[in-house]
């Protein structure tokens, strides 16, 4: 789905109707969840798929916030990120497997 979104943005040369805040959250989640790429090798498939997800999410953010910024309407992107991030940060500090930076970011 993320590749289809990238292709749609590129083909139409517009990101109208797409929530930039949601895409930035996807990029943040993929980057923090896949920090284990630096420390732990599982398989070539796993590493490749994680890198594809991170690249596509960051690429979508680049297209929305840089390349096609004139077509992005921030007035219609009314998603309140703080109502989602606040509880997530608190829960990640409370509900983690071990109290380390990578585990808290993963949680």
N, C-alpha and C positions, 0 to 999 in steps of 0.2 A: 504494500500500500504506500509506503514512503517513497519507493521508486516511482510509482505512478504519480504521486503528488509532485515529485521533482520534474518529471517529464511534462506534466500538465502546466506547471509554472513556466517551464522553459518554452513550451510550444506556444502558449498564449501570450508570453512576455508580460504576464500580470500575476500578481498575488492577491487580487481582490477577492474578498470573502474568506481568506485564510487567516486564522488567528496566529499572529506572530508570537504572542505570549505562550500559547500552547506549544508551538514548535520549539521555542527556547526552553521550555520545561522538558520536552522530550529529549533535547540535546543534553541538558543538564543531567537528567536521569541516566541516559546511556553512558555519559562520561563518568559519572560517579559509580554506577553499578559495574562497569567494566574496567575498573582500576586494576583488577587482578591480572590484566594482560601484562602489566609491568613485572609482576612478582611470580606468577604461576602460569606455566604452560600446560594446557590440557590436551589439545589436539589442534591440528592444522585447520580443520573445519570450524572448530569453536573460535579460534583466533580470527580466522577470515570473516566469519559472520559478525563477530563483535566489531571488527574494524569497518565492515560495510555499514552496519547500523550507525556507528559513530560518524562516519564520513557523510552518510546520507542526511543525518539529522543536522550536522553542522553545515552541510551544503544547502539545505533548505533554509536555515537561518541566514546564511549568506545571501541567498537569492531574495529573501523577504526584506532584510534590513539594509542591504547594500546595493545589490544589482538592480532590483526593481522597486526600490524604496518609494518612488513617486506613485506607484500603484497601491501601496499599502496604506490603508485607512486606519490609523490608530484610534480615531474617534469611535469606530464601530467595534474595536477590539476591547470589549468591556470586561473581560475575564479578570477577576480580582485575585491576583497571584498570592497576595499576602494572606488571604484566608486559607489557602492551601499549604503554603510553605511553613507558616507558623506552627500549626499542629504537627506537620511532618518532621520538623526539626526537633520539637519537644519529644515526640514519640521515638525518633531515632536515638535520642540520648537516653531514653528510658528502656526501650525494647531492643537491645542489641545482644549479639552472642558474646562478644568480648569488647571491652571499652578501649578500642584502638581507633585511630583516625580512619583507616580504611574500612573497618567494620561499621563505624558510625556513618560514613559516606555511603556505604553500600545499603545500609538500612534506610 
